[in-house]
Amino acid sequence: MEDKIRVLLTEEQVDQKIQELGEAISRDYAGKEVHLICVLKGGAMFTCELAKRITVPVTMDFMSVSSYGSGTESSGVVRIVKDLDEPLKDKHVLIVEDIIDSGRTLAYLIEILKQRGPSDIRLCTLLDKPERRVKKQVKVDYAGFCIPDEFVVGYGLDYNQKYRNLPYIGVVEL
C-alpha cells in the first residue's frame, strides 16, 4: 500500500531557504573556516546543498546519532552509530541537522562534542519543531523552517528508510 504524502514545503521554497541560510552563515563566519558536522542520514542532502552556498572555507565530517527505531516516535535513547573522523580542537563547528524536535539527540551530541575542544559550536537545522522541544537548552542558531508537529519526509527525511529522495518536504498522512 502506498503512503499518501501531502506537500508541506515545495522544492523551490526549500532551495530559497537554503540559499538564505548559506548567506547568513557566510556573513557570521566571515574571515573564518567553518567545520560542518553532518548528522546522518537525514542531514546529508541538506548539508551538501548548504555547503555549496557557503562562501567561506568549509570542511566537513559526518556523524550518525540515533534516537529513533523504525517508527515515528523518538525512543529517547541516544546512541552514536558513526563517530567523527577528524578532531575538533580549535575548530568553528556547525552541526547540521535535518530536523530538531525533542532536542534530546542534539543536547547529548553537543555535550559530547564540547569535550573535544572546538572554538565554538553552533547549530543549523532545515526544520525546527519547537513545540516538541523537551531539552530547552538546545539553541538553534540557524533554522530554515519552523513547522507544525507532523511527521515529515523528503529532502533526506525518511519514513522507514523511504522518501529521503523527495525534492520537497511532505507530510505522511497515516
PASE-976333 format. One record per residue (C-alpha): x, y, z. Coordinates in steps of 0.1 Angstrom, whole numbers, plus 2048, in hexadecimal, padded with zeros to 3 digits. Example, Ala and Ser with C-alpha at 12.3 -4.5 7.8 and 13.67 -1.06 7.14 Angstrom:
BEGIN
87B7D384E8897F5847
This chain:
BEGIN
80080080080D8237F781083E8117FE85E80A81687C80B80A8A080C8238BB80282B8D281F8498E58108508E57EA8728DF7DB8749047D286C90E7F68878F78048A19027EA89A9277F289D9218178BE90E8148CC92C8008C294481C8D192D8368F292B8228F395181F8ED95684590893C84E92194B83691B96E84691F96086993E94C86294F96784C97596384F97294185F97091D85395090A85D9518E586592F8D585C9258B686E9098A585B8F38908708EB87185B8D786484A8BC87F8488D489C8488E88918298D48A280E8CF8C28228F48C482C9018C08088E98DA7FA8F18F28179178ED8129148F87EE9049197F991E92281493993980795293682396A9188249578F882E9638D783B94B8BA84294789B85792B88385D91C87487C8FE85C8818EB8608A18CA84E8A68AC8518BD8938418A688A81D89F87581588185782988B84D84E88C8558558B187685B8C188183E8D88928578F08B18428F08CE8538DD8EB83F8CF9088478B890783189A92484188793D85989795187588797186E87498388E87D98B8A189E9778C08A69928D38BA9908F88B39778F589695990A89193F8EE89091D8F08819078D18878EF8CD8698CF8BA8708B18B285A8978B78768978BF89B8798B78B087E8AA8D48A28B58D58AD8968E78C588B8CC8D48AD8C88D88B48ED8EB8948F090089A8D19098BE8DA9168B38FD92B8978ED93A8AF8D39428CB8EC9598B28FD96E8B18DD97A8D58E096A8E88C396C90E8C29479108C29298FB8B890A9078A68EC8F58998DA8F78778BA8E486E8A58E48508858DD86487D8E68888608DA89E8648F08BD8428E68CB8508C28D08708CE8E18778BB90189B8C79048968EC9078BC8F39088C08E98E38C390B8D28C090B8AC8D692589C8CA9208798A791387289890F84F87390985785F9078778468EB8708278DD8818288BC8948238A587683888886A84C89584C86088483187588E8138958A180E8A788682288C87F83C87D85D83B86184684686F82384B88C82C83387583881786F85A80889186980F8958707EA8768877E78828AA7DD8688BB7F385C8B781883C8A481B82589783681E8728387F986F83E7F684E852
